[in-house]
Amino acid sequence: MNNTTIKNRKRFFEYFKYKWTTEPLFSTAIALLIMIIVQTAILGFGYDSFGDWFISWLNNWINILRNNAGIGIMALGMTFVIISGGIDLSIGSTMVAIGAVIMMLIDSGPKGILANMGIKGVPSCIIAIIIGLILGQVLGTIIGLLITKGNIPPFIATLGAMKIFRSVTQQFMQGYNPKVPSIFLEIANIKIGKFMLMPIIYWMLIAYIFNFISKRTIFGRQVIAVGSNEKTARLSGVNVEKVKTLVYTIMGFLVTITAVIQVSRIGSMDFANAGSGNEMDAIAAVVVGGTSMSGGRGSIIGTVLGTLIIAVMNNLLNLFGVPPFLREAFKGLIMVCAVLLQRKERA
Amino acid sequence: MVIEMKNIIKSFGSNMVLKDVSLKLNAGEICALIGENGAGKSTLMNILGGVYKMNSGSIFIDGKKVDFNTPAESLKSGIAFIHQELNLINDLPIYENMFLGREIKNKRNILDLEKMIHETEQIFNQMNVNLNPKTMVRDLDASYKQIVEICRAMMMKASIVIMDEPTTSLTKPEIDRVFKMMRTLRDHNVGIIFISHKLGEVMEICQRYLVLRDGYLVAQGNISEVTTDGLARFMVGYDVRTKSLSRNKTIGDEVLRVENLTDNKNYANISFSVKKGEILGVTGLLGDGRSELFQSIFGARNISSGKIYIDGKETKIYSTIQALNRGIGYLPRNRKENGIIKDMDIIENASIVTWPKFAKKGVIDRGHHNNVFKEQVKALKIKIGSITDSINSLSGGNQQKMVLAKWLSAGPKLLILDNPTQGVDVGAKEDIYDIILKLADENIAIVVLSSEAQEIIRICDRALVMYHGTIQGEVSKTTMNEHDIMRLATGGKLDQVREVKKA
């Protein structure tokens, strides 16, 4: 080993250390990279040709991404909520409630609301989605107003909403399972080439838009300002209440999109259990992605990476054959470790 | 017991707060520690109370050298520090507060409530206090909270009690109640250090005085041998006369006028007006309500009655956005808490006010902001590296200029500056004064809130002096001096000042 290699190595470590301490996303990205390498290595045994391996690898990845698109989309909204200094526990229940409304609207059975009004096919789907989006935003706005105008802590307001939405949905549905028309299933299941990519495309598209909103628009920057220092934001003429309410409105919008994707993917919904725990998964993705629970710091890209880390980890647990009961333990462990590794400022 | 502090030196970073202070304190007397804001009073007492460590110097108790590293050590030596923001827990009853951290336990390691209540009662009897130990602290008024603190000090067998401006938030009858208590304490042979700005109170309760100015002990003696006027002169000092900055005044039409503004809490019956190109100073002591008053005018607080006129038209301002849209800018006090957003970079901090103004359909026009800010950087002489550096990379003075820049790019017609030179070094201070004068020349109406009399005298055309939420008096450029301001700020009247001078 000559001097230059030592010097280069030293320089590399210094660069690494610098990046690690200055770039909040660096450790997240490294963690993801390591997991992907491990995952690829595990997949890499026992294939006849590179082509076979690649198809298998690709299929595995598409599965991972598609299964996590729902959480991934909701985590994008959750990023705004948490950066603004809030939290939203209601998203799983809201998703079920909106899913139920959409399914009742498009039901091709005897109870279908739109079908009984003579609206069928594509128009019925569009109307149902529009009504769903409006409803999602209304519910989100109500939560936001409870928090800002009613001065209820976000944790309590959304915990209440979580209980209310699921309970009311179950009462109304009473075990009735609407039939989703096949045209609606196309939304998530239509194939591009050989692959079912639609949920992934929706996710990435929304992530791109939200990244733009967060980085370049007044609203996006005001969310950070409000979460970082509400007093300064208010004294700088930022409408703090409006910003705080809007993040829940946007959350409601994204929850609706997730509901549409979920209903379309599976064609049915278990109103008692679907979406339960989604709020925690979304929060975990946001936190692993480097967003601070106390608000002010965080990024959309981080959340996408965070979602991927949790997704790849789930996949790894599968590949390793970890017993199902232990998986949650691993999830918890990885989440805590990820946050432990993050660069944190002490006050 | 006698406490001696010798050659105390303390600096925070490059800022020398105490420059060689030596003093002596006795048990059984009330000694006033006075001085202007920033003179070093609190720092000195925090050293004695074990909160700060001094850079050099020594403390002797009864001739024995002591070393305090924590407030607990200081307390053990018999020094109790009653902080301005009281150290009581509102959600616990009085007796638990009395024994906080030193709870009495019985044999089974369970709190012995009866004993704690009993001992509290004993202290209250000894001090002639009529309070039920089981009352929750949150139900007490401010004076009784002070009294509970005093009793706690008594119970801990303190021989010196430091009281940091105990009367600022109290009404007259409450102050009398605390004073009665202080006299009882003195009669129990306890020494009290009374930090205060209110010279009238100092004359009433104290036997001795110590005056700090710019980190030096400049005067000490017996209260009986001095007048309030004399004390004020000690606090201000003769030698620190700085020239006032002159300029070509062209004062125009009225921009802001308020009539009988009241919020039922911090200020009452405030009426005044500001004109274009005028620099109005508003001064007073801590707790005089001036910050709250101007936050209300800026829409960040509620007003319960009174009228605000802008450009002669009556206006209601319910939010900061409305104030902004009516052309009011507000540079808040406590930059860290109210002025900057630490998670955002310099350019974002500097442009947050003007995002809506320069945005295209909600998308921030970074290029435009950068250009506007670059002009400000030049005009305000802000020293920055890259505009995308963290705001924390700037010094206090440059941060303050940045906050100023943020308001200037909004083009206000009325600019309220609350403590504009707080935590700013001398050079930057002069820069900020120059900027303020230049802005007034550009026909902006400016209100400067400051507790530094010198600052007011140097830059303001006229000044209102506030005392306990009311305007105690007005001084104008030609007759402005620190004695008059200090007199008004401590609750005196201007004609009295004149009379004393004649006599």
Interface residues (C-beta under 8 A of the other chain):
Chain A: R216 T217 I218 F219 R221 Q222 I224 A225 G227 S228 N229 K231 T232 A233 R234 L235 S236 G237 V238 N239 G296 R297
Chain B: F298 A300 S319 T320 I321 A323 L324 Y330 P332 E337 N338 G339 I340 I341 K342 D343 M344 E348 I352 V353 W355 P356 A359 G362 V363 I364 R366 K406 A410
